[in-house]
Amino acid sequence: MSLTLGEARTRASLIRDVSYEIDLDLTDATTGHASGTFGCTTTVRFTSSAADTFLELTAATDLAVTVNGRALPADAARSSYDGRRLLLTGLVEHNVVTVAARVPYVTDGDGMYLFTDPADGETYASAYCGMDVAQRVFACFDQNDLKATVALGVTADPTWTVVANGRVLEDGTDRDAGRWRFATTEVFAIPMFVVCAGPWHSRTWEHAGLPFGWHARRSLGAELDRDFEELRATTTACFDHYATLFTEPMPYDSYDQAFVPGQNWGALESPGCVTYRDELLPRGRVTDLARSQRASIIAHEMAHMWFGNLVTMTWWEDTWLQESFADYMGYRVSADGAGFAGALLQHELLRKPSAYQADERRSTHPVAPEAEDVPDVDAASNNFDAISYSKGNSVLRQLVTWLGDDAFLAGVNAYLGAHRLGNGTLADFMAALDSASDRDVLGWVHAWLRTSGFDTIRVTRDGGGVPVVSRDGTRPHRLRLTSYDEAPGGALVERESVLVDVGDEPVRLDDWAGRVVVPNSHGETFVRVVPDTASWSALLSGLSSIDDDLVRAIAWTTAFDLAHTRRLPAEDFLDLVSRHLPHERHVTAVAAVLTRTLDSVVPRRIASSGAAHAVDRVADACARGLDTTLDEQVRIELTRGLARTSRDTALLQGWLTDGVTDHGVALDPALRWRVVHRLAEVGALDADAIETERVADGTIDGELGAARALAARPTVEAKDAAWTALAEDDQVSNRRYEALTSGLWSPEQADLLAPYVAAYWQVSPRIAERRGQAFSQVVHRAFPALALTDDQVADLEQALAGDLPSVLRRGWEDKLDDLRPANT
């Protein structure tokens, strides 16, 4: 069972002054230990005001426990351990407990993940933690408000490099070969423990008196060398910029960053050692969009050194105190500090639309819920969602707009200073903000952070054509309004842009009679926009003529929302895409339109009988854009879109043969696998040809690309093979499961896939229950990506009426809510 709020509060009231000495033995990772386990010895020191408490440790064997110098007999140790919790009795004020055990390696990314690289046969063992996961690596008090110091030792293959939370004291070549020792860390929340061991390719430097490093798998060494100067420059620029924003220095003695295999999260902000999914270090080209996205993630994770590590939420209701801030800071600092102009468009186009959808589901919750609304860790896992990230980011941006940047940063620094190396709550943050401003911060916090849902900003016209902006809702909004005139031919020419407060009273714009009006035109607030009929008609015609990239992005996101709520029929949305995608000139907008159209509108809003036609329309828009665009980065995104949608097999086969498209875009590995997938999906590539591609690739990308392409073939035999591999293999990895299901589902193959949709409802609960929380996330993200029939929706509702793991239930309920008409 997962830790409850009551248990965490009780234990935190009894335990204090915690420290860990951890010794990991990873030598069996490369010698094929039959049990598939690693050795772990943990000594935890703590003071206690109670005689009894418990440590967490999951699935351990060969358990040996010593309490205050007294070794527990083997039968007593076994009887005190239930597979998750180790009961400690007879405690005194000052305690020393040592737990030695063997702990399983994992394939789901939660715990000590063991990975063998098909490119060169090298093995990596990396501990990725997070909520309820540190206990899968060592015995611990697995909760945020029992922060502790950690002294770590690791024994590993002598050819390996090991990085962890602390600064290296002995690097595996000192004295004992293969023995690594790390400096005792400053206190941090134990769920953020990390260790990454393997034959890493490393690049290091020093800055501001600290050692820095970037690490990647040896087979990605050339890619790390290719990008190193940019990665170093981004890291140091972000670090220096945070020094101008925050008065508290970064509290840890080193800063490593590693591109790692198999991690579930996009990145993990472990103190002193941040880990990233190694997809962020791609083979082949790195587009400007990918570089900007990576920079915002680097800035996001670095923000966590303050928001999450220096000061940590006390319990999981305050996830937003970490994630919302890091999301906001990530875009802000990657732009202002590291120079990636336009980073905000990623938030507005690629992230924020999902937050609006999340806020209309039954699972919505306030950005800052009450602690009692998050009763245990399983419930908390569901709040790492678009509300805590993208909505929270948007709300903080509105707070800065409403409060002013100086007052906001003063409040932030007061909060960080008052609670440094400790834990914080919403009340603590409110008090800090209140001390920095004479505005009604408490009222703002209640309106924005303690309530769910969002307001609507409507534009209407009075009898004389004067725009009137009004609010449906209760929150204060400070937002930008931008006006346009229609030029001959329908082009839109900006006239004026103003920042206004919209509250209980409508805002009349007497000087804007007859103009086109775009509300919230730079995305300052989190609100649904309902434009007036005349303005929307003009935007439908002239969207691509708007010069301001951010205003154009807001118009696109308005269209996304209108399609989601069905106020804009799907065919009309496709008309908009057909008209304006070929002329869109910002690469983020091109990527966002293609993603939203193909991943949301087509599989959710287009009947299966019309899916092929819809995909063809997107392909046509991409092709026309490629014929006219002069922007290389836009050309790459349009090529990716065409590779995903084209039915011209001769064209795609020609690309594979030549290694370059007819518009001069070279097929890097990612684009090549996208072409292979599409040819397989339309039945133009058989298993032998896919195997040839896999062998030629020779990397994990090729393994997963081949699995995806084989599953995409439009035959019963291909679907059966994919389904067997993902449903019946108890050891299938998280990455392979994702690849198989992304290939399996296709909006254009709905009839063929009907039996597998039914099987998905039936089999997924068993898989999720058996594989646990992290894999449940993978399973629910594999929801069928095609238009469901009424009978299939009824089957889903029946499955939801049964007993489901909580993470899977949340995911399926969200998908069901997305299928229904949204509130307008």
C-alpha positions in Angstrom: 0.0 0.0 0.0 1.2 3.5 -0.6 2.0 6.0 2.1 -1.0 7.9 3.4 -1.1 11.5 4.5 -1.9 10.5 8.1 1.1 8.1 8.2 3.4 10.7 6.8 2.3 13.3 9.3 2.7 11.0 12.2 6.1 9.7 11.1 7.3 13.3 10.5 6.2 14.3 14.0 8.3 11.5 15.5 11.4 11.3 13.4 14.1 14.0 12.8 17.8 14.5 12.1 17.9 11.8 9.4 21.1 10.8 7.6 21.9 7.9 5.3 25.1 6.0 4.4 24.3 3.9 1.3 26.5 1.3 -0.3 25.4 -0.2 -3.6 27.0 -3.2 -5.3 26.3 -3.2 -9.0 29.0 -5.6 -10.1 26.4 -8.2 -11.0 25.0 -6.0 -13.6 27.7 -7.0 -16.1 28.3 -10.6 -14.8 24.8 -11.9 -15.3 23.8 -12.5 -11.7 21.0 -15.1 -12.0 18.7 -13.4 -9.5 18.6 -10.1 -11.5 19.3 -8.2 -8.3 21.9 -5.8 -6.9 23.3 -5.5 -3.4 22.4 -2.6 -1.1 23.5 -1.8 2.4 21.9 1.2 4.1 22.8 2.7 7.5 20.2 5.3 8.6 20.7 7.5 11.6 17.8 9.3 13.1 16.3 10.6 16.4 12.9 9.3 17.4 10.4 10.2 20.1 8.6 6.9 19.5 9.6 3.3 20.1 8.2 2.0 16.8 8.3 3.2 13.2 8.9 1.8 9.8 11.3 2.0 6.8 10.2 1.4 3.2 12.0 -1.1 1.1 10.3 -2.9 -1.9 10.7 -6.5 -2.9 14.0 -7.1 -1.1 15.5 -10.6 -0.5 18.4 -11.8 1.6 17.4 -9.3 4.3 19.7 -8.6 7.2 18.8 -5.9 9.8 20.7 -4.4 12.7 19.1 -2.0 15.1 21.3 -0.1 17.5 24.0 -2.7 17.3 21.7 -5.6 17.7 21.4 -7.9 14.7 17.8 -9.2 14.3 17.6 -13.0 13.9 16.7 -14.0 10.3 13.2 -15.1 11.2 12.6 -11.9 13.2 13.8 -9.8 10.2 11.5 -11.7 7.8 8.5 -11.4 10.2 9.1 -7.6 10.4 9.0 -7.2 6.6 5.9 -7.4 4.4 7.7 -6.7 1.0 7.2 -3.0 1.3 7.7 -1.9 4.9 10.2 -2.9 7.5 8.8 -2.5 11.1 11.4 -1.1 13.5 10.8 -1.7 17.3 12.6 -0.9 20.5 13.8 2.4 19.3 15.5 4.9 21.5 16.2 8.7 21.1 19.3 8.3 18.9 19.2 5.3 16.5 21.4 3.6 14.0 19.7 1.0 11.7 21.5 -1.0 9.1 19.6 -2.9 6.4 21.4 -5.1 4.0 19.5 -6.7 1.1 19.4 -7.7 -2.5 16.9 -5.6 -4.5 15.6 -6.3 -8.1 16.6 -4.4 -11.2 13.6 -3.1 -13.1 12.5 -2.7 -16.7 9.7 -0.1 -16.1 11.9 2.9 -15.3 11.0 3.1 -11.6 14.0 1.9 -9.5 17.4 0.5 -10.6 16.9 0.3 -14.4 19.2 -2.1 -16.1 19.8 -1.5 -19.8 22.0 -3.2 -22.4 22.6 -1.0 -25.4 22.1 -2.9 -28.7 24.5 -0.5 -30.4 27.6 -1.8 -28.6 26.5 -4.3 -26.0 27.4 -2.0 -23.1 25.3 -2.2 -19.9 24.0 0.7 -17.7 22.4 0.6 -14.3 20.7 3.8 -13.3 18.4 4.5 -10.3 15.5 6.8 -11.2 13.5 7.7 -8.2 10.5 9.9 -7.5 7.4 9.3 -5.3 7.4 5.9 -3.8 10.4 4.8 -5.8 13.5 5.5 -3.6 12.4 2.5 -1.6 13.0 0.3 -4.7 16.7 1.2 -4.4 17.4 1.3 -0.6 15.7 1.3 2.8 14.5 4.7 3.6 11.8 7.0 5.1 10.3 7.6 1.7 8.6 11.0 2.2 9.5 14.6 1.3 9.5 16.1 4.8 12.1 13.8 6.2 14.9 15.4 4.3 18.3 13.9 4.9 22.0 14.0 4.0 23.3 11.1 1.9 26.8 9.6 1.8 27.0 7.1 -1.1 29.5 4.4 -2.1 29.1 2.4 -5.2 31.0 -0.7 -6.4 30.7 -1.3 -10.1 32.6 -2.5 -13.2 36.0 -0.9 -13.1 35.4 0.5 -16.7 32.3 2.3 -15.6 31.7 5.9 -14.5 29.3 6.7 -11.7 27.5 10.0 -11.1 25.1 10.7 -8.2 23.8 13.5 -6.0 27.1 14.3 -4.4 30.6 15.4 -5.6 32.9 12.6 -6.4 35.6 11.9 -3.8 37.0 8.6 -5.2 36.4 8.0 -8.9 36.8 4.3 -9.3 40.5 4.5 -10.1 41.6 5.6 -6.7 42.7 2.8 -4.5 40.1 0.1 -5.2 39.3 -0.3 -8.9 35.6 0.1 -9.5 34.9 1.7 -6.1 33.3 5.1 -6.1 32.7 7.3 -3.1 30.7 10.6 -3.0 30.8 13.5 -0.6 28.0 13.7 1.9 25.3 15.8 0.4 23.4 18.7 1.8 20.0 17.6 3.0 17.4 16.9 0.3 14.1 15.0 -0.1 14.9 11.3 -0.4 12.5 10.7 -3.4 15.1 12.7 -5.4 18.0 10.2 -4.9 19.8 9.2 -8.1 22.8 7.2 -9.2 23.8 6.5 -12.8 26.4 3.9 -13.5 27.9 2.7 -16.8 30.5 3.4 -19.4 29.3 7.0 -19.9 30.9 9.4 -22.4 31.4 12.5 -20.3 32.3 16.1 -20.9 33.1 18.2 -17.8 34.0 21.8 -16.9 34.0 24.2 -13.9 32.0 27.3 -13.4 31.3 29.6 -10.5 33.5 27.3 -8.3 31.5 24.1 -9.0 32.2 21.1 -11.2 29.7 20.6 -14.0 29.3 17.7 -16.4 27.2 16.3 -19.2 27.1 12.5 -19.7 25.6 10.1 -22.3 25.8 6.5 -23.3 29.0 5.6 -25.0 27.2 5.0 -28.3 25.9 8.5 -28.2 29.4 10.0 -27.5 29.6 11.6 -31.0 26.2 13.3 -30.4 27.2 14.6 -27.0 30.4 16.0 -28.5 28.4 17.5 -31.3 26.1 19.4 -28.9 28.4 19.9 -26.0 29.3 23.6 -26.6 25.6 24.5 -26.8 24.7 22.3 -23.7 27.5 23.9 -21.7 26.6 27.4 -22.8 22.9 26.8 -22.0 23.7 25.4 -18.6 26.0 28.2 -17.6 23.7 30.9 -19.0 20.7 29.5 -17.1 22.8 29.1 -13.9 24.1 32.7 -14.1 20.6 34.0 -14.8 19.1 32.3 -11.8 21.8 34.0 -9.8 20.3 37.4 -10.8 16.8 36.2 -9.9 17.3 34.4 -6.6 19.2 35.6 -3.6 19.8 32.1 -2.3 22.7 30.3 -4.0 22.4 26.9 -5.5 22.8 24.6 -2.4 24.6 21.6 -3.9 28.3 21.0 -4.5 28.2 19.8 -8.1 25.9 19.8 -11.1 25.9 16.8 -13.4 23.4 16.2 -16.2 23.0 12.9 -17.9 21.0 11.6 -20.9 19.8 8.2 -19.7 18.0 5.2 -21.1 14.6 4.1 -20.0 13.5 6.9 -17.7 9.7 7.5 -17.5 9.8 11.2 -16.9 11.1 13.6 -19.5 13.7 14.7 -16.9 14.2 14.3 -13.1 15.5 17.1 -11.0 17.6 15.1 -8.6 19.8 17.5 -6.6 23.2 17.9 -8.1 22.5 15.4 -10.9 19.7 15.9 -13.3 18.7 13.0 -15.6 17.0 13.4 -19.0 15.5 10.9 -21.4 18.2 10.2 -23.9 15.8 11.0 -26.7 16.8 14.6 -26.0 20.2 13.8 -27.5 19.0 12.6 -30.9 21.1 11.0 -33.6 21.1 13.0 -36.8 19.9 16.6 -36.9 18.8 18.7 -34.0 16.2 21.1 -35.2 15.8 24.6 -33.8 12.6 23.6 -32.2 14.2 20.6 -30.5 17.1 22.8 -29.3 14.6 25.3 -27.8 12.6 22.6 -26.2 15.7 21.1 -24.7 16.8 24.4 -23.4 13.5 25.0 -21.7 13.8 21.6 -20.0 17.3 22.3 -18.9 16.1 25.6 -17.4 13.1 23.8 -15.9 15.2 21.2 -14.1 17.7 23.8 -12.9 14.8 25.8 -11.4 14.0 22.7 -9.2 17.3 23.2 -7.4 15.5 26.0 -5.7 11.8 25.1 -6.1 11.8 21.5 -4.9 15.3 20.8 -3.6 16.3 23.9 -1.6 12.7 24.2 -0.5 10.5 21.1 -0.8 6.8 20.7 -0.6 5.7 19.1 2.7 3.1 16.8 1.2 1.9 16.2 -2.4 -0.9 18.7 -2.4 1.7 21.3 -3.1 3.2 19.7 -6.2 2.5 23.0 -7.8 5.1 24.7 -5.6 7.6 22.7 -7.5 6.2 22.0 -11.0 4.3 25.1 -11.7 7.3 27.3 -10.8 9.8 25.2 -12.7 7.5 25.1 -15.8 7.1 28.9 -15.6 10.8 29.5 -15.0 11.9 27.0 -17.7 10.4 29.0 -20.5 11.2 32.4 -19.0 14.9 31.6 -18.3 15.6 29.7 -21.5 14.5 32.8 -23.3 15.8 35.6 -21.1 18.9 33.8 -19.8 20.0 31.4 -22.5 18.7 33.4 -25.5 16.2 31.0 -27.0 13.7 33.6 -28.3 10.2 32.4 -28.8 10.3 29.7 -26.0 7.0 31.0 -24.7 5.3 29.7 -27.9 6.1 26.2 -26.9 3.9 26.7 -23.8 1.1 28.5 -25.5 0.9 26.1 -28.5 2.2 22.7 -27.3 1.3 22.6 -23.6 -1.4 25.1 -22.5 -4.2 23.6 -24.7 -3.9 20.3 -22.8 -4.4 22.2 -19.5 -7.7 23.6 -20.7 -8.9 20.1 -21.5 -7.6 18.7 -18.1 -9.5 21.5 -16.3 -12.9 20.3 -17.7 -12.5 16.6 -16.8 -14.0 15.1 -13.7 -10.4 14.7 -12.5 -9.8 18.4 -12.4 -8.5 19.8 -9.2 -7.3 23.2 -7.9 -3.7 24.1 -8.7 -3.2 23.9 -5.0 -5.7 21.4 -3.5 -6.2 20.8 0.2 -3.8 18.3 1.7 -6.8 16.1 2.7 -7.7 15.9 -1.0 -4.5 14.0 -1.6 -4.9 11.2 0.9 -2.0 9.0 -0.2 0.9 8.7 -2.7 -1.1 6.8 -5.3 -3.6 9.7 -5.4 -0.7 12.2 -5.5 0.7 10.5 -8.6 -2.4 11.6 -10.5 -1.7 15.2 -9.8 1.5 15.3 -11.9 -0.7 16.5 -14.7 -1.4 19.4 -17.0 -3.0 21.3 -14.0 0.1 21.2 -11.9 2.4 21.9 -14.8 0.8 24.0 -17.6 -2.1 25.5 -15.8 0.1 26.3 -12.8 2.6 27.9 -15.2 -0.1 30.0 -16.8 -1.5 31.0 -13.4 1.9 32.1 -12.2 2.3 34.1 -15.4 -0.9 35.8 -14.6 0.3 36.5 -11.1 3.4 38.2 -12.4 1.3 40.2 -14.8 -1.2 41.2 -12.0 1.3 41.7 -9.2 4.4 43.0 -11.1 7.7 41.2 -11.5 9.6 43.0 -8.7 7.0 42.2 -6.1 6.7 38.6 -7.4 10.5 38.0 -7.2 10.6 39.7 -3.8 8.0 37.3 -2.5 9.7 34.3 -4.1 13.1 35.2 -2.5 11.4 35.7 0.9 9.9 32.2 0.6 13.1 30.6 -0.4 15.1 32.3 2.3 12.6 31.6 5.1 12.4 27.8 4.3 15.9 27.1 2.9 16.8 23.4 3.2 13.4 22.7 4.7 9.8 22.2 3.5 7.1 24.7 2.5 3.4 25.0 2.0 0.9 27.2 0.1 0.4 29.2 3.4 4.1 29.8 3.6 4.3 31.1 0.0 1.2 33.3 0.5 2.8 34.9 3.6 5.9 35.6 1.6 4.0 37.2 -1.3 1.8 39.1 1.1 4.9 40.6 2.7 6.1 41.8 -0.7 3.0 43.6 -2.0 0.1 45.7 -0.8 -2.3 44.0 -3.2 -4.9 41.5 -2.0 -2.7 38.5 -2.4 -4.8 36.2 -0.2 -7.9 36.9 -2.3 -6.0 36.3 -5.5 -4.6 33.0 -4.2 -8.0 31.8 -3.2 -9.6 32.7 -6.5 -6.8 31.2 -8.7 -5.1 28.4 -6.7 -7.9 27.0 -4.5 -10.5 26.7 -7.1 -10.7 24.5 -10.3 -11.9 25.4 -13.7 -11.4 28.6 -15.7 -13.2 31.7 -16.7 -14.3 32.7 -20.2 -13.5 36.0 -21.9 -16.2 37.0 -24.5 -16.1 39.7 -27.1 -19.4 41.0 -28.3 -20.4 44.1 -30.3 -22.9 46.8 -29.4 -25.2 48.3 -32.0 -22.5 50.5 -33.3 -19.9 47.8 -33.8 -18.0 48.7 -30.7 -16.2 45.7 -29.1 -17.2 44.9 -25.5 -15.0 42.5 -23.5 -16.7 40.7 -20.6 -15.8 37.9 -18.2 -17.9 34.8 -17.3 -16.4 33.9 -14.0 -15.0 35.3 -10.8 -11.3 35.7 -11.2 -9.4 39.0 -11.8 -7.7 39.1 -15.2 -5.0 41.4 -16.5 -4.6 40.6 -20.2 -3.6 42.1 -23.5 -6.1 43.0 -26.3 -4.8 43.5 -29.8 -6.8 45.0 -32.6 -6.4 44.6 -36.4 -7.8 46.1 -39.6 -8.6 44.0 -42.5 -6.6 45.0 -45.6 -7.7 44.2 -49.1 -7.5 40.5 -49.7 -8.2 39.7 -46.1 -4.7 40.4 -44.6 -4.8 41.6 -41.0 -2.8 44.7 -40.1 -2.1 45.4 -36.4 -3.4 48.7 -35.2 -3.2 48.8 -31.4 -2.3 46.6 -28.4 -3.3 47.4 -24.8 -3.1 45.8 -21.4 -6.4 45.9 -19.5 -8.0 44.6 -16.3 -11.2 42.6 -16.9 -13.4 41.9 -13.8 -17.0 42.3 -12.9 -17.6 45.3 -15.3 -17.3 44.8 -19.1 -14.6 46.8 -20.9 -15.8 48.9 -23.8 -13.4 49.7 -26.6 -15.0 52.7 -28.1 -12.1 53.6 -30.3 -12.0 50.0 -31.8 -15.3 50.0 -33.6 -15.2 47.8 -36.7 -11.8 46.4 -35.8 -10.8 42.7 -35.4 -10.1 42.0 -31.7 -7.8 39.2 -30.3 -8.2 38.9 -26.5 -5.5 37.5 -24.3 -3.3 38.1 -27.4 0.0 37.3 -25.6 -1.4 34.6 -23.4 -1.1 36.5 -20.1 -3.9 34.7 -18.4 -5.6 31.3 -18.2 -9.0 31.7 -19.8 -11.2 30.4 -22.5 -11.6 32.9 -25.3 -14.9 33.2 -27.3 -14.3 35.8 -30.1 -17.1 37.7 -31.7 -18.4 36.5 -35.0 -16.8 39.2 -37.1 -13.4 38.9 -35.5 -13.4 35.1 -35.8 -14.5 35.3 -39.5 -11.6 37.6 -40.2 -9.2 35.3 -38.4 -10.4 32.3 -40.4 -9.5 34.2 -43.5 -6.4 36.1 -42.4 -4.7 34.1 -39.6 -1.4 33.4 -41.5 -1.1 37.1 -42.4 -0.6 38.2 -38.7 3.0 39.3 -38.2 3.2 38.8 -34.4 4.1 35.1 -33.9 2.6 35.1 -30.4 -0.7 36.6 -31.5 -0.9 34.0 -34.3 -0.2 31.3 -31.8 -3.1 32.4 -29.6 -5.4 32.4 -32.7 -4.3 28.8 -33.4 -4.9 27.7 -29.8 -8.3 29.3 -29.9 -9.0 27.2 -32.9 -7.8 24.1 -31.0 -10.2 24.9 -28.2 -13.1 25.5 -30.5 -12.5 22.2 -32.2 -12.2 20.5 -28.8 -15.6 21.9 -27.6 -17.2 21.2 -31.0 -18.1 24.8 -31.5 -15.9 24.5 -34.6 -16.8 21.4 -36.5 -13.9 19.1 -37.3 -14.2 19.6 -41.0 -14.1 23.4 -40.5 -10.9 23.0 -38.4 -9.4 21.0 -41.2 -10.4 23.8 -43.6 -8.4 26.2 -41.4 -5.4 23.8 -41.4 -5.6 23.4 -45.1 -5.8 27.2 -45.7 -3.1 28.4 -43.2 -0.7 25.6 -42.4 1.1 25.9 -45.8 1.8 29.6 -45.0 2.6 29.3 -41.3 6.2 30.6 -40.8 7.0 29.7 -37.1 8.3 26.2 -36.7 6.6 25.8 -33.3 3.2 26.6 -34.7 3.7 24.1 -37.6 4.7 21.4 -35.2 1.8 22.2 -32.9 -0.8 22.3 -35.6 0.3 18.9 -37.0 0.4 17.4 -33.5 -3.0 18.7 -32.5 -4.6 17.7 -35.8 -3.2 14.2 -36.0 -3.1 13.2 -32.3 -6.4 14.9 -31.2 -8.8 16.1 -33.9 -8.5 13.2 -36.3 -8.7 10.3 -33.8 -11.2 12.0 -31.5 -13.4 14.2 -33.7 -13.4 12.5 -37.1 -15.5 9.3 -37.6 -13.3 6.4 -38.6 -14.9 6.4 -42.1 -13.5 9.9 -42.7 -10.1 9.4 -41.1 -8.2 8.6 -44.3 -9.7 11.6 -46.0 -8.7 13.8 -43.1 -5.2 12.5 -43.1 -5.0 13.1 -46.9 -6.0 16.7 -46.3 -3.1 17.2 -43.8 -0.7 15.5 -46.3 -1.9 17.9 -49.0 -1.3 21.0 -46.7 2.2 19.8 -45.9 3.0 19.2 -49.6 1.8 22.7 -50.5 3.7 24.2 -47.7 6.9 22.4 -48.8 6.5 23.9 -52.3 6.5 27.5 -51.0 8.4 27.8 -47.7 11.9 29.2 -47.7 12.4 28.4 -44.0 14.6 25.4 -43.5 13.2 24.6 -40.0 9.6 24.9 -41.2 10.5 22.6 -44.2 11.8 19.9 -41.8 8.6 20.0 -39.7 6.4 19.9 -42.8 8.5 17.0 -44.2 7.9 15.1 -40.9 4.2 15.8 -41.3 4.2 14.6 -44.9 6.1 11.5 -43.9 3.4 10.7 -41.3 0.5 11.2 -43.6 1.4 10.7 -47.3 -0.2 7.8 -49.2 2.2 8.2 -52.1 4.3 5.1 -51.6 6.5 5.8 -54.6 7.4 9.2 -53.1 8.2 7.7 -49.7 10.1 4.7 -51.2 12.2 7.2 -53.2 13.1 9.0 -50.0 14.3 5.8 -48.4 16.3 4.9 -51.5 17.9 8.3 -52.0 18.3 9.2 -48.3 16.9 12.7 -49.0 13.5 14.1 -49.9 12.6 15.8 -53.1 12.7 19.1 -51.2 16.3 18.5 -50.0 15.6 17.4 -46.5 18.1 14.6 -45.5 16.6 11.5 -43.8 18.2 11.4 -40.4 17.4 8.3 -38.3 14.2 9.7 -36.8 12.8 10.9 -40.1 13.8 7.6 -41.7 11.9 5.6 -39.2 8.9 7.8 -39.6 8.9 7.0 -43.3 9.3 3.3 -42.6 6.4 3.4 -40.2 4.1 5.1 -42.7 5.0 2.7 -45.5 4.3 -0.2 -43.1 1.0 1.4 -42.0 -0.3 1.6 -45.6 0.8 -1.9 -46.4 3.8 -1.0 -48.6 6.6 -2.5 -46.5 6.9 -6.1 -45.3 8.6 -7.6 -42.3 11.8 -8.4 -44.2 12.2 -4.8 -45.3 11.6 -3.6 -41.8 14.2 -6.1 -40.5 16.7 -4.8 -43.0 16.2 -1.3 -41.7 16.5 -2.5 -38.1 19.8 -4.3 -38.7 21.2 -1.3 -40.7 20.3 1.0 -37.8 21.7 -1.2 -35.0 20.7 1.0 -32.1 17.9 1.1 -29.5 16.1 3.6 -31.8 16.2 1.0 -34.5 14.9 -1.7 -32.2 11.9 0.5 -31.1 11.4 1.8 -34.6 11.1 -1.7 -36.0 8.7 -2.8 -33.3 6.5 0.2 -34.1 6.6 -0.4 -37.8 5.9 -4.1 -37.5 2.9 -3.3 -35.3 1.6 -0.7 -37.8 1.2 -3.2 -40.7 -2.5 -3.5 -41.7 -2.9 -7.3 -41.2 -4.4 -9.5 -38.6 -1.1 -11.3 -38.3 0.9 -8.1 -37.6 -1.7 -7.0 -35.0 -1.7 -10.4 -33.3 2.0 -10.4 -33.0 2.2 -6.9 -31.6 -0.6 -7.6 -29.1 1.0 -10.8 -27.9 4.3 -9.0 -27.4 2.8 -6.2 -25.3 0.1 -8.1 -23.4 1.7 -11.5 -22.6 5.3 -10.6 -21.9 5.5 -9.8 -18.2 9.0 -8.3 -18.7 8.3 -6.0 -21.7 10.0 -2.7 -21.0 8.3 0.6 -20.7 9.9 1.8 -24.0 9.0 -1.3 -26.0 5.4 -1.2 -24.7 5.1 2.4 -25.9 6.6 1.5 -29.3 4.3 -1.5 -29.8 1.1 0.4 -28.9 2.0 3.5 -30.9 2.4 1.3 -33.9 -0.7 -0.8 -33.2 -3.3 2.0 -33.2 -4.1 3.9 -36.4 -7.2 6.0 -37.0 -7.2 4.6 -40.6 -7.4 1.0 -39.4 -10.4 1.2 -37.1 -12.2 -1.9 -38.4 -9.1 -4.1 -38.3 -8.4 -2.9 -34.7 -11.8 -3.5 -33.2 -10.9 -6.8 -31.5 -7.7 -5.3 -30.0 -9.7 -2.3 -28.6 -11.9 -4.9 -26.7 -8.8 -6.8 -25.6 -7.2 -3.5 -24.3 -10.1 -2.9 -21.9 -9.9 -6.5 -20.7 -6.1 -7.0 -20.3 -4.9 -3.6 -19.2 -6.1 -3.7 -15.6 -4.2 -6.9 -15.0 -1.0 -5.5 -16.6 -1.3 -2.3 -14.6 -2.0 -4.1 -11.3 1.0 -6.4 -11.8 3.5 -3.8 -13.1 2.6 -1.0 -10.7 2.2 2.8 -10.7 4.8 3.7 -13.3 3.7 1.1 -15.8 0.1 2.0 -15.3 0.9 5.5 -16.6 2.4 3.8 -19.7 -0.6 1.6 -20.1 -3.2 4.4 -19.9 -1.2 6.6 -22.3 -1.6 3.7 -24.8 -5.3 4.3 -25.0 -6.6 3.5 -28.5 -5.8 6.4 -30.9 -8.8 6.0 -33.1 -12.4 7.1 -33.2 -14.4 4.8 -30.9 -17.8 3.5 -31.7 -20.7 3.8 -29.3 -20.4 0.1 -28.4 -16.7 0.6 -27.7 -17.4 3.6 -25.5 -20.0 1.5 -23.7 -17.4 -1.2 -23.1 -15.0 1.4 -21.7 -17.7 2.6 -19.3 -18.3 -1.0 -18.3 -14.6 -1.5 -17.6 -14.6 1.7 -15.5 -17.5 0.2 -13.4 -15.1 -2.6 -12.3 -12.1 -2.6 -10.0 -9.2 -0.8 -11.5 -5.8 0.4 -10.3 -6.2 4.1 -9.4 -3.7 5.4 -12.0 -5.3 3.5 -14.8 -8.8 4.5 -13.7 -7.8 8.2 -13.7 -6.3 7.9 -17.2 -9.3 6.1 -18.7 -11.8 8.5 -17.1 -9.9 11.4 -18.6 -10.0 9.8 -22.0 -13.7 9.2 -21.7 -14.3 12.8 -20.7 -12.4 13.9 -23.7 -14.7 11.9 -26.0 -17.7 13.8 -24.7 -18.8 17.3 -25.7 -17.0 19.8 -23.5 -18.7 22.7 -21.7 -19.0 25.8 -23.8 
